[in-house]
Amino acid sequence: MKPVALFEMLLIALSPVAGRWLSKKGWLPDWISPVVFCYAIGIAAGNFPGLTIDAEVASLAMQGALLLALPLLLFPTDLLGQIRTAGRPLLAFGLCAAAGIFSTALAAWAFRHHLTDSWRLAGMLTGMYTGGTPNMQAIGLALGASENELIAVNAADIFGGGVYLVLLSSFLPGLLLKWLPAYRVAGVAEAAEIGENPRFGARDVLFSAGLAVLVVAGSVGLCLLFTGKLEDIALIILCLTTLGLALSFVPSVRNRPGSFETGEFLLLAFCVALGLQADFAALIETGQGIILFSCLALGGTIILHFLFCRVFGIDRDTCLIASTAGIYGPAFIGQVAAVIGNRRLVFNGIALGLLGYAVGNYLGISLGWLLKWWLIS
């Protein structure tokens, strides 16, 4: 193996370990999550003066990590249980997804003469505001986004999402109490606290990873069977999502510890590999329109979601937890719940974030195809 390729593989493998360790120790600011850390490491290495990056190695690592991560993130999903018990949080989450679809579609229409791929950006951001970064990355690959487009959308998400997180952690919850009703519990016992993740070992990781490899192989095989070629990434992503969800109905798969954590690790590795391919100078020069598009779509999604919650009588706490689950995924539920002082909604928030992983790919890819037909044909 060439020294450059070896350096890239070590960086891709070790950066997620460093990011998670620093985060666990509390040595990273709140706005620098392990995801942001890994992107930053990849971008810094990819743009370091005099350092040559093998783009083919980074691209293969990026695609392989994402394809394996998707089923691993879906295996622990108790889809039926979440639908049965979510109640009003599920309605609030559905309103967030609807707000995201409407806002991104409107942004795509408004930017149709300025960004030729506005339809694709709308599909990616719909996945972002439904399930978070994994969905956006998968939809971007499925719809044929370039590495620079993925980097630009992620850069916009880091900026816009960081601003929104600061607002969530400061004056926004108090301000929303003037707009939405306060949370009330009527005859419902407080939910049990969320404990530490179950311990898992190498056998659990190997079992889940092996099953994910089979899911990827099966998805590729189905794509080859239906189309006779392997270029249809969208079909492969949809097959991955469907097979991952199908296996989540098997108790021994759903309850296996370590699959979600393994998927998160691969997602962080994906972030490093994607960052390695970013041409930062070109991004600053050509990505400003994408960043503006993303920030406007995010702002529209947040405001429209608050309006929907007002119309449907959703309380402040449920609205904010659903918004956090859709835009950030499960990772920040605990932080926002602590800010608003409501631990009862932690479990529902995490469940909704996991549900977003399941439905985000379907919504984003479908909207992207629909907008492409509407705006281009």
Beta strands, then each sheet from edge to edge (+ up, - down):
end
